[in-house]
Amino acid sequence: MEAELEAWLAQRARALGLDAENVEQADALLLRAYCREVLGELAARGRLAGRQEIGCYAALGRTQN
């Protein structure tokens, strides 16, 4: 399941045009959107405080969005 989360994180970053080399120049709204998605998914998995709604990759048995 961790490999699925890593793949999802990378896919979302690519979709927003983010990478480790451009983060300093990235638009603040894009960074906020990415952080919101990441934090929401971690909360759904019970790793952080927040709503524990099952997200795309937090649901057992799901392999695709």
PDB file with one MODEL, atoms N, CA, C and O in Angstrom:
MODEL        1
ATOM      1  N   MET A   1       0.820  -1.195   0.000  1.00  0.00           N
ATOM      2  CA  MET A   1       0.000   0.000   0.000  1.00  0.00           C
ATOM      3  C   MET A   1       0.861   1.255   0.000  1.00  0.00           C
ATOM      4  O   MET A   1       0.457   2.268  -0.570  1.00  0.00           O
ATOM      5  N   GLU A   2       2.023   1.219   0.615  1.00  0.00           N
ATOM      6  CA  GLU A   2       2.903   2.387   0.622  1.00  0.00           C
ATOM      7  C   GLU A   2       3.390   2.724  -0.784  1.00  0.00           C
ATOM      8  O   GLU A   2       3.535   3.898  -1.124  1.00  0.00           O
ATOM      9  N   ALA A   3       3.641   1.710  -1.600  1.00  0.00           N
ATOM     10  CA  ALA A   3       4.059   1.968  -2.982  1.00  0.00           C
ATOM     11  C   ALA A   3       2.942   2.662  -3.759  1.00  0.00           C
ATOM     12  O   ALA A   3       3.210   3.519  -4.601  1.00  0.00           O
ATOM     13  N   GLU A   4       1.691   2.295  -3.478  1.00  0.00           N
ATOM     14  CA  GLU A   4       0.559   2.951  -4.129  1.00  0.00           C
ATOM     15  C   GLU A   4       0.478   4.413  -3.720  1.00  0.00           C
ATOM     16  O   GLU A   4       0.203   5.283  -4.546  1.00  0.00           O
ATOM     17  N   LEU A   5       0.719   4.679  -2.441  1.00  0.00           N
ATOM     18  CA  LEU A   5       0.696   6.063  -1.960  1.00  0.00           C
ATOM     19  C   LEU A   5       1.814   6.862  -2.615  1.00  0.00           C
ATOM     20  O   LEU A   5       1.592   7.998  -3.036  1.00  0.00           O
ATOM     21  N   GLU A   6       2.996   6.297  -2.707  1.00  0.00           N
ATOM     22  CA  GLU A   6       4.114   6.986  -3.367  1.00  0.00           C
ATOM     23  C   GLU A   6       3.779   7.302  -4.821  1.00  0.00           C
ATOM     24  O   GLU A   6       4.051   8.403  -5.299  1.00  0.00           O
ATOM     25  N   ALA A   7       3.194   6.344  -5.516  1.00  0.00           N
ATOM     26  CA  ALA A   7       2.827   6.561  -6.917  1.00  0.00           C
ATOM     27  C   ALA A   7       1.770   7.649  -7.032  1.00  0.00           C
ATOM     28  O   ALA A   7       1.836   8.481  -7.936  1.00  0.00           O
ATOM     29  N   TRP A   8       0.794   7.654  -6.125  1.00  0.00           N
ATOM     30  CA  TRP A   8      -0.253   8.669  -6.140  1.00  0.00           C
ATOM     31  C   TRP A   8       0.330  10.054  -5.863  1.00  0.00           C
ATOM     32  O   TRP A   8      -0.019  11.022  -6.538  1.00  0.00           O
ATOM     33  N   LEU A   9       1.223  10.148  -4.865  1.00  0.00           N
ATOM     34  CA  LEU A   9       1.863  11.428  -4.552  1.00  0.00           C
ATOM     35  C   LEU A   9       2.624  11.973  -5.760  1.00  0.00           C
ATOM     36  O   LEU A   9       2.521  13.157  -6.082  1.00  0.00           O
ATOM     37  N   ALA A  10       3.375  11.116  -6.414  1.00  0.00           N
ATOM     38  CA  ALA A  10       4.146  11.534  -7.587  1.00  0.00           C
ATOM     39  C   ALA A  10       3.223  11.944  -8.731  1.00  0.00           C
ATOM     40  O   ALA A  10       3.479  12.938  -9.411  1.00  0.00           O
ATOM     41  N   GLN A  11       2.155  11.186  -8.945  1.00  0.00           N
ATOM     42  CA  GLN A  11       1.215  11.506 -10.026  1.00  0.00           C
ATOM     43  C   GLN A  11       0.561  12.852  -9.782  1.00  0.00           C
ATOM     44  O   GLN A  11       0.439  13.651 -10.710  1.00  0.00           O
ATOM     45  N   ARG A  12       0.138  13.123  -8.555  1.00  0.00           N
ATOM     46  CA  ARG A  12      -0.503  14.401  -8.231  1.00  0.00           C
ATOM     47  C   ARG A  12       0.479  15.553  -8.405  1.00  0.00           C
ATOM     48  O   ARG A  12       0.112  16.607  -8.924  1.00  0.00           O
ATOM     49  N   ALA A  13       1.727  15.360  -7.975  1.00  0.00           N
ATOM     50  CA  ALA A  13       2.734  16.418  -8.140  1.00  0.00           C
ATOM     51  C   ALA A  13       2.956  16.706  -9.619  1.00  0.00           C
ATOM     52  O   ALA A  13       2.999  17.868 -10.024  1.00  0.00           O
ATOM     53  N   ARG A  14       3.096  15.663 -10.426  1.00  0.00           N
ATOM     54  CA  ARG A  14       3.287  15.856 -11.866  1.00  0.00           C
ATOM     55  C   ARG A  14       2.094  16.554 -12.494  1.00  0.00           C
ATOM     56  O   ARG A  14       2.261  17.430 -13.343  1.00  0.00           O
ATOM     57  N   ALA A  15       0.888  16.171 -12.080  1.00  0.00           N
ATOM     58  CA  ALA A  15      -0.321  16.779 -12.642  1.00  0.00           C
ATOM     59  C   ALA A  15      -0.374  18.279 -12.348  1.00  0.00           C
ATOM     60  O   ALA A  15      -0.924  19.049 -13.135  1.00  0.00           O
ATOM     61  N   LEU A  16       0.190  18.685 -11.228  1.00  0.00           N
ATOM     62  CA  LEU A  16       0.211  20.104 -10.863  1.00  0.00           C
ATOM     63  C   LEU A  16       1.472  20.810 -11.352  1.00  0.00           C
ATOM     64  O   LEU A  16       1.643  22.007 -11.124  1.00  0.00           O
ATOM     65  N   GLY A  17       2.355  20.069 -12.025  1.00  0.00           N
ATOM     66  CA  GLY A  17       3.589  20.658 -12.536  1.00  0.00           C
ATOM     67  C   GLY A  17       4.619  20.931 -11.461  1.00  0.00           C
ATOM     68  O   GLY A  17       5.448  21.830 -11.603  1.00  0.00           O
ATOM     69  N   LEU A  18       4.571  20.152 -10.376  1.00  0.00           N
ATOM     70  CA  LEU A  18       5.492  20.344  -9.260  1.00  0.00           C
ATOM     71  C   LEU A  18       6.576  19.277  -9.260  1.00  0.00           C
ATOM     72  O   LEU A  18       6.328  18.123  -9.610  1.00  0.00           O
ATOM     73  N   ASP A  19       7.766  19.672  -8.867  1.00  0.00           N
ATOM     74  CA  ASP A  19       8.840  18.721  -8.611  1.00  0.00           C
ATOM     75  C   ASP A  19       9.814  19.341  -7.615  1.00  0.00           C
ATOM     76  O   ASP A  19       9.690  20.514  -7.262  1.00  0.00           O
ATOM     77  N   ALA A  20      10.769  18.561  -7.172  1.00  0.00           N
ATOM     78  CA  ALA A  20      11.703  19.017  -6.142  1.00  0.00           C
ATOM     79  C   ALA A  20      12.614  20.136  -6.629  1.00  0.00           C
ATOM     80  O   ALA A  20      13.178  20.876  -5.823  1.00  0.00           O
ATOM     81  N   GLU A  21      12.756  20.261  -7.924  1.00  0.00           N
ATOM     82  CA  GLU A  21      13.649  21.294  -8.464  1.00  0.00           C
ATOM     83  C   GLU A  21      12.955  22.632  -8.662  1.00  0.00           C
ATOM     84  O   GLU A  21      13.635  23.652  -8.772  1.00  0.00           O
ATOM     85  N   ASN A  22      11.610  22.667  -8.712  1.00  0.00           N
ATOM     86  CA  ASN A  22      10.932  23.933  -8.965  1.00  0.00           C
ATOM     87  C   ASN A  22      10.083  24.419  -7.799  1.00  0.00           C
ATOM     88  O   ASN A  22       9.322  25.376  -7.945  1.00  0.00           O
ATOM     89  N   VAL A  23      10.202  23.784  -6.663  1.00  0.00           N
ATOM     90  CA  VAL A  23       9.320  24.120  -5.545  1.00  0.00           C
ATOM     91  C   VAL A  23       9.481  25.574  -5.081  1.00  0.00           C
ATOM     92  O   VAL A  23       8.505  26.186  -4.647  1.00  0.00           O
ATOM     93  N   GLU A  24      10.666  26.124  -5.164  1.00  0.00           N
ATOM     94  CA  GLU A  24      10.874  27.509  -4.732  1.00  0.00           C
ATOM     95  C   GLU A  24      10.203  28.510  -5.662  1.00  0.00           C
ATOM     96  O   GLU A  24       9.850  29.610  -5.236  1.00  0.00           O
ATOM     97  N   GLN A  25      10.025  28.147  -6.918  1.00  0.00           N
ATOM     98  CA  GLN A  25       9.396  29.036  -7.887  1.00  0.00           C
ATOM     99  C   GLN A  25       7.925  28.699  -8.122  1.00  0.00           C
ATOM    100  O   GLN A  25       7.240  29.404  -8.862  1.00  0.00           O
ATOM    101  N   ALA A  26       7.440  27.638  -7.505  1.00  0.00           N
ATOM    102  CA  ALA A  26       6.071  27.173  -7.750  1.00  0.00           C
ATOM    103  C   ALA A  26       5.046  28.160  -7.195  1.00  0.00           C
ATOM    104  O   ALA A  26       5.291  28.861  -6.214  1.00  0.00           O
ATOM    105  N   ASP A  27       3.915  28.189  -7.843  1.00  0.00           N
ATOM    106  CA  ASP A  27       2.812  29.030  -7.429  1.00  0.00           C
ATOM    107  C   ASP A  27       2.294  28.585  -6.060  1.00  0.00           C
ATOM    108  O   ASP A  27       2.107  27.392  -5.825  1.00  0.00           O
ATOM    109  N   ALA A  28       2.066  29.531  -5.167  1.00  0.00           N
ATOM    110  CA  ALA A  28       1.614  29.224  -3.808  1.00  0.00           C
ATOM    111  C   ALA A  28       0.283  28.487  -3.803  1.00  0.00           C
ATOM    112  O   ALA A  28       0.068  27.622  -2.954  1.00  0.00           O
ATOM    113  N   LEU A  29      -0.614  28.805  -4.728  1.00  0.00           N
ATOM    114  CA  LEU A  29      -1.912  28.123  -4.776  1.00  0.00           C
ATOM    115  C   LEU A  29      -1.762  26.659  -5.177  1.00  0.00           C
ATOM    116  O   LEU A  29      -2.480  25.794  -4.674  1.00  0.00           O
ATOM    117  N   LEU A  30      -0.817  26.384  -6.093  1.00  0.00           N
ATOM    118  CA  LEU A  30      -0.567  24.987  -6.478  1.00  0.00           C
ATOM    119  C   LEU A  30       0.016  24.199  -5.312  1.00  0.00           C
ATOM    120  O   LEU A  30      -0.376  23.060  -5.061  1.00  0.00           O
ATOM    121  N   LEU A  31       0.952  24.814  -4.605  1.00  0.00           N
ATOM    122  CA  LEU A  31       1.541  24.140  -3.442  1.00  0.00           C
ATOM    123  C   LEU A  31       0.487  23.880  -2.371  1.00  0.00           C
ATOM    124  O   LEU A  31       0.464  22.812  -1.759  1.00  0.00           O
ATOM    125  N   ARG A  32      -0.373  24.846  -2.153  1.00  0.00           N
ATOM    126  CA  ARG A  32      -1.440  24.675  -1.163  1.00  0.00           C
ATOM    127  C   ARG A  32      -2.388  23.557  -1.582  1.00  0.00           C
ATOM    128  O   ARG A  32      -2.812  22.760  -0.745  1.00  0.00           O
ATOM    129  N   ALA A  33      -2.721  23.491  -2.856  1.00  0.00           N
ATOM    130  CA  ALA A  33      -3.608  22.439  -3.348  1.00  0.00           C
ATOM    131  C   ALA A  33      -2.976  21.066  -3.150  1.00  0.00           C
ATOM    132  O   ALA A  33      -3.648  20.124  -2.731  1.00  0.00           O
ATOM    133  N   TYR A  34      -1.691  20.954  -3.449  1.00  0.00           N
ATOM    134  CA  TYR A  34      -0.995  19.681  -3.269  1.00  0.00           C
ATOM    135  C   TYR A  34      -0.953  19.301  -1.792  1.00  0.00           C
ATOM    136  O   TYR A  34      -1.225  18.155  -1.432  1.00  0.00           O
ATOM    137  N   CYS A  35      -0.618  20.247  -0.958  1.00  0.00           N
ATOM    138  CA  CYS A  35      -0.569  19.975   0.483  1.00  0.00           C
ATOM    139  C   CYS A  35      -1.927  19.544   1.006  1.00  0.00           C
ATOM    140  O   CYS A  35      -2.016  18.631   1.827  1.00  0.00           O
ATOM    141  N   ARG A  36      -2.983  20.191   0.537  1.00  0.00           N
ATOM    142  CA  ARG A  36      -4.334  19.835   0.978  1.00  0.00           C
ATOM    143  C   ARG A  36      -4.642  18.386   0.615  1.00  0.00           C
ATOM    144  O   ARG A  36      -5.184  17.643   1.434  1.00  0.00           O
ATOM    145  N   GLU A  37      -4.298  17.979  -0.610  1.00  0.00           N
ATOM    146  CA  GLU A  37      -4.543  16.601  -1.035  1.00  0.00           C
ATOM    147  C   GLU A  37      -3.726  15.607  -0.223  1.00  0.00           C
ATOM    148  O   GLU A  37      -4.246  14.582   0.219  1.00  0.00           O
ATOM    149  N   VAL A  38      -2.446  15.911  -0.026  1.00  0.00           N
ATOM    150  CA  VAL A  38      -1.563  15.005   0.716  1.00  0.00           C
ATOM    151  C   VAL A  38      -2.029  14.879   2.167  1.00  0.00           C
ATOM    152  O   VAL A  38      -2.157  13.770   2.686  1.00  0.00           O
ATOM    153  N   LEU A  39      -2.280  16.003   2.810  1.00  0.00           N
ATOM    154  CA  LEU A  39      -2.710  15.969   4.204  1.00  0.00           C
ATOM    155  C   LEU A  39      -4.066  15.289   4.357  1.00  0.00           C
ATOM    156  O   LEU A  39      -4.296  14.573   5.332  1.00  0.00           O
ATOM    157  N   GLY A  40      -4.955  15.507   3.410  1.00  0.00           N
ATOM    158  CA  GLY A  40      -6.246  14.841   3.448  1.00  0.00           C
ATOM    159  C   GLY A  40      -6.117  13.332   3.324  1.00  0.00           C
ATOM    160  O   GLY A  40      -6.806  12.581   4.015  1.00  0.00           O
ATOM    161  N   GLU A  41      -5.243  12.900   2.452  1.00  0.00           N
ATOM    162  CA  GLU A  41      -5.040  11.455   2.279  1.00  0.00           C
ATOM    163  C   GLU A  41      -4.400  10.839   3.519  1.00  0.00           C
ATOM    164  O   GLU A  41      -4.778   9.744   3.936  1.00  0.00           O
ATOM    165  N   LEU A  42      -3.430  11.538   4.111  1.00  0.00           N
ATOM    166  CA  LEU A  42      -2.812  11.037   5.340  1.00  0.00           C
ATOM    167  C   LEU A  42      -3.820  10.981   6.480  1.00  0.00           C
ATOM    168  O   LEU A  42      -3.797  10.041   7.275  1.00  0.00           O
ATOM    169  N   ALA A  43      -4.696  11.961   6.575  1.00  0.00           N
ATOM    170  CA  ALA A  43      -5.743  11.937   7.595  1.00  0.00           C
ATOM    171  C   ALA A  43      -6.699  10.771   7.352  1.00  0.00           C
ATOM    172  O   ALA A  43      -7.123  10.106   8.297  1.00  0.00           O
ATOM    173  N   ALA A  44      -7.037  10.524   6.091  1.00  0.00           N
ATOM    174  CA  ALA A  44      -7.930   9.414   5.762  1.00  0.00           C
ATOM    175  C   ALA A  44      -7.325   8.080   6.163  1.00  0.00           C
ATOM    176  O   ALA A  44      -8.047   7.134   6.481  1.00  0.00           O
ATOM    177  N   ARG A  45      -6.013   8.005   6.148  1.00  0.00           N
ATOM    178  CA  ARG A  45      -5.327   6.777   6.530  1.00  0.00           C
ATOM    179  C   ARG A  45      -5.072   6.704   8.027  1.00  0.00           C
ATOM    180  O   ARG A  45      -4.505   5.724   8.511  1.00  0.00           O
ATOM    181  N   GLY A  46      -5.489   7.736   8.770  1.00  0.00           N
ATOM    182  CA  GLY A  46      -5.301   7.746  10.210  1.00  0.00           C
ATOM    183  C   GLY A  46      -3.905   8.133  10.642  1.00  0.00           C
ATOM    184  O   GLY A  46      -3.540   7.927  11.799  1.00  0.00           O
ATOM    185  N   ARG A  47      -3.110   8.693   9.731  1.00  0.00           N
ATOM    186  CA  ARG A  47      -1.722   9.057  10.041  1.00  0.00           C
ATOM    187  C   ARG A  47      -1.604  10.460  10.629  1.00  0.00           C
ATOM    188  O   ARG A  47      -0.611  10.776  11.283  1.00  0.00           O
ATOM    189  N   LEU A  48      -2.617  11.309  10.399  1.00  0.00           N
ATOM    190  CA  LEU A  48      -2.656  12.678  10.914  1.00  0.00           C
ATOM    191  C   LEU A  48      -4.056  12.969  11.426  1.00  0.00           C
ATOM    192  O   LEU A  48      -5.017  12.290  11.063  1.00  0.00           O
ATOM    193  N   ALA A  49      -4.160  13.989  12.275  1.00  0.00           N
ATOM    194  CA  ALA A  49      -5.474  14.425  12.726  1.00  0.00           C
ATOM    195  C   ALA A  49      -6.232  14.995  11.544  1.00  0.00           C
ATOM    196  O   ALA A  49      -5.649  15.638  10.672  1.00  0.00           O
ATOM    197  N   GLY A  50      -7.507  14.762  11.518  1.00  0.00           N
ATOM    198  CA  GLY A  50      -8.339  15.262  10.441  1.00  0.00           C
ATOM    199  C   GLY A  50      -9.462  14.282  10.171  1.00  0.00           C
ATOM    200  O   GLY A  50      -9.595  13.261  10.845  1.00  0.00           O
ATOM    201  N   ARG A  51     -10.260  14.608   9.180  1.00  0.00           N
ATOM    202  CA  ARG A  51     -11.370  13.730   8.821  1.00  0.00           C
ATOM    203  C   ARG A  51     -10.825  12.434   8.249  1.00  0.00           C
ATOM    204  O   ARG A  51      -9.955  12.436   7.378  1.00  0.00           O
ATOM    205  N   GLN A  52     -11.345  11.347   8.746  1.00  0.00           N
ATOM    206  CA  GLN A  52     -10.858  10.046   8.297  1.00  0.00           C
ATOM    207  C   GLN A  52     -11.787   9.440   7.260  1.00  0.00           C
ATOM    208  O   GLN A  52     -12.211   8.291   7.386  1.00  0.00           O
ATOM    209  N   GLU A  53     -12.098  10.221   6.237  1.00  0.00           N
ATOM    210  CA  GLU A  53     -12.882   9.718   5.127  1.00  0.00           C
ATOM    211  C   GLU A  53     -11.972   8.918   4.217  1.00  0.00           C
ATOM    212  O   GLU A  53     -10.817   9.280   3.993  1.00  0.00           O
ATOM    213  N   ILE A  54     -12.499   7.847   3.708  1.00  0.00           N
ATOM    214  CA  ILE A  54     -11.710   7.008   2.824  1.00  0.00           C
ATOM    215  C   ILE A  54     -11.572   7.712   1.477  1.00  0.00           C
ATOM    216  O   ILE A  54     -12.564   8.059   0.837  1.00  0.00           O
ATOM    217  N   GLY A  55     -10.314   7.916   1.060  1.00  0.00           N
ATOM    218  CA  GLY A  55     -10.028   8.580  -0.204  1.00  0.00           C
ATOM    219  C   GLY A  55      -9.722   7.575  -1.292  1.00  0.00           C
ATOM    220  O   GLY A  55      -9.953   6.377  -1.127  1.00  0.00           O
ATOM    221  N   CYS A  56      -9.212   8.056  -2.385  1.00  0.00           N
ATOM    222  CA  CYS A  56      -8.959   7.216  -3.549  1.00  0.00           C
ATOM    223  C   CYS A  56      -8.103   6.008  -3.220  1.00  0.00           C
ATOM    224  O   CYS A  56      -8.450   4.887  -3.590  1.00  0.00           O
ATOM    225  N   TYR A  57      -6.984   6.217  -2.529  1.00  0.00           N
ATOM    226  CA  TYR A  57      -6.063   5.123  -2.283  1.00  0.00           C
ATOM    227  C   TYR A  57      -6.125   4.617  -0.860  1.00  0.00           C
ATOM    228  O   TYR A  57      -5.409   3.677  -0.514  1.00  0.00           O
ATOM    229  N   ALA A  58      -6.955   5.206  -0.027  1.00  0.00           N
ATOM    230  CA  ALA A  58      -7.057   4.729   1.341  1.00  0.00           C
ATOM    231  C   ALA A  58      -8.038   3.563   1.458  1.00  0.00           C
ATOM    232  O   ALA A  58      -7.981   2.802   2.424  1.00  0.00           O
ATOM    233  N   ALA A  59      -8.920   3.419   0.500  1.00  0.00           N
ATOM    234  CA  ALA A  59      -9.907   2.346   0.543  1.00  0.00           C
ATOM    235  C   ALA A  59      -9.230   1.010   0.279  1.00  0.00           C
ATOM    236  O   ALA A  59      -8.435   0.878  -0.652  1.00  0.00           O
ATOM    237  N   LEU A  60      -9.547   0.032   1.096  1.00  0.00           N
ATOM    238  CA  LEU A  60      -8.969  -1.294   0.909  1.00  0.00           C
ATOM    239  C   LEU A  60      -9.441  -1.902  -0.400  1.00  0.00           C
ATOM    240  O   LEU A  60     -10.609  -1.782  -0.770  1.00  0.00           O
ATOM    241  N   GLY A  61      -8.537  -2.543  -1.083  1.00  0.00           N
ATOM    242  CA  GLY A  61      -8.883  -3.257  -2.295  1.00  0.00           C
ATOM    243  C   GLY A  61      -8.929  -2.393  -3.555  1.00  0.00           C
ATOM    244  O   GLY A  61      -9.103  -2.921  -4.653  1.00  0.00           O
ATOM    245  N   ARG A  62      -8.776  -1.088  -3.417  1.00  0.00           N
ATOM    246  CA  ARG A  62      -8.810  -0.232  -4.597  1.00  0.00           C
ATOM    247  C   ARG A  62      -7.382  -0.033  -5.083  1.00  0.00           C
ATOM    248  O   ARG A  62      -6.472   0.197  -4.288  1.00  0.00           O
ATOM    249  N   THR A  63      -7.198  -0.122  -6.374  1.00  0.00           N
ATOM    250  CA  THR A  63      -5.859   0.062  -6.927  1.00  0.00           C
ATOM    251  C   THR A  63      -5.793   1.221  -7.898  1.00  0.00           C
ATOM    252  O   THR A  63      -4.705   1.619  -8.316  1.00  0.00           O
ATOM    253  N   GLN A  64      -6.948   1.771  -8.265  1.00  0.00           N
ATOM    254  CA  GLN A  64      -6.964   2.900  -9.194  1.00  0.00           C
ATOM    255  C   GLN A  64      -7.942   3.934  -8.709  1.00  0.00           C
ATOM    256  O   GLN A  64      -8.853   3.643  -7.934  1.00  0.00           O
ATOM    257  N   ASN A  65      -7.742   5.144  -9.175  1.00  0.00           N
ATOM    258  CA  ASN A  65      -8.624   6.254  -8.813  1.00  0.00           C
ATOM    259  C   ASN A  65      -9.919   6.156  -9.559  1.00  0.00           C
ATOM    260  O   ASN A  65     -10.796   7.003  -9.388  1.00  0.00           O
TER     261      ASN A  65
ENDMDL
END
